[in-house]
């Protein structure tokens, strides 16, 4: 139900598409949730716990985007939608190109959040 929890799940799953998620990855996601989403510590902890579980339950990260797009489009204004895309890009390609799977998810996210 929470846009922040949905964001955490997407970011965690995007990271997991490249490699197993490390504590450093979790810290980066937590920092984004705190600074960009302005989530409180307990909400971030709950969101990260759910994200770790949920990303292991969904085989296709694109499905996460499909399920959460209605939450994001209802709750986020266009500048906030762009922030979400920027966060997704930051975790998917930290100093490198996203994998093909990550690029497909990012494309679907952009198309869903910022339709032309």
Beta strands, then each sheet from edge to edge (+ up, - down):
end
